[in-house]
Amino acid sequence: MKTRTNIRAGADPLQTCKQQKNYWMNQAQYMESIAANCQAYHPVYPVQPIYPPSQPTSGGGYVGGVWYADMSGTCA
């Protein structure tokens, strides 16, 4: 019985490995180029409103600069 052999049998997995390695190397270089050109983003926070001192700070709270009294425990 004669067995056929292929000299290039081991070349396909090696070639696939090289292609994958090159793909991921290119991805890494791409991400490094993005990071090199990236500027830090600092979000702009809204200015905190100045609360009038006449409003009590307990029993409620400010929402969007408006004072809301604590209404817990009351029936509506």
C-alpha positions in Angstrom: 0.0 0.0 0.0 1.4 3.3 -1.0 0.8 6.5 1.1 0.6 9.9 -0.5 2.4 12.6 1.3 2.4 16.3 0.8 5.6 18.3 1.5 3.5 21.4 1.9 1.2 19.9 4.5 2.8 21.8 7.3 2.9 25.1 5.4 -0.8 26.0 5.7 -1.0 26.1 9.5 2.2 28.0 9.6 1.0 30.5 7.0 -2.3 30.9 8.9 -0.3 31.6 12.1 1.8 34.2 10.3 -1.3 35.9 8.9 -3.0 36.0 12.3 0.2 37.4 13.9 0.5 40.1 11.2 -3.2 41.0 11.6 -2.8 41.5 15.4 0.4 43.4 15.0 -1.3 45.8 12.6 -4.2 46.2 15.1 -1.8 47.0 17.9 0.0 49.6 15.7 -3.3 51.1 14.7 -4.4 51.4 18.4 -1.0 52.9 19.3 -1.4 55.5 16.6 -4.8 56.4 17.8 -3.6 56.7 21.4 -0.7 58.8 20.4 -3.0 61.3 18.7 -5.7 61.2 21.4 -6.2 64.2 23.7 -7.5 63.7 27.2 -11.2 64.5 27.4 -12.2 66.5 30.4 -16.0 66.9 30.7 -17.3 70.3 31.5 -19.4 70.1 34.7 -22.2 72.6 35.2 -21.6 75.3 37.7 -23.1 74.4 41.1 -25.9 76.8 42.0 -25.4 79.0 45.1 -28.1 78.1 47.5 -29.8 80.8 49.5 -28.9 80.4 53.2 -32.6 81.0 54.2 -33.6 77.6 53.1 -33.2 74.8 55.6 -30.7 72.1 54.5 -32.4 69.3 56.5 -35.8 67.9 55.8 -35.5 68.1 52.0 -33.1 68.9 49.3 -32.2 70.7 46.1 -32.9 69.2 42.7 -31.7 71.2 39.8 -31.3 74.3 41.9 -34.9 74.1 43.3 -35.6 73.3 47.0 -38.0 70.4 47.6 -39.2 69.8 51.2 -39.1 66.3 52.6 -42.6 64.9 52.1 -42.0 61.4 53.3 -44.6 60.1 55.7 -47.4 62.3 54.4 -50.4 61.1 52.5 -51.0 62.7 49.1 
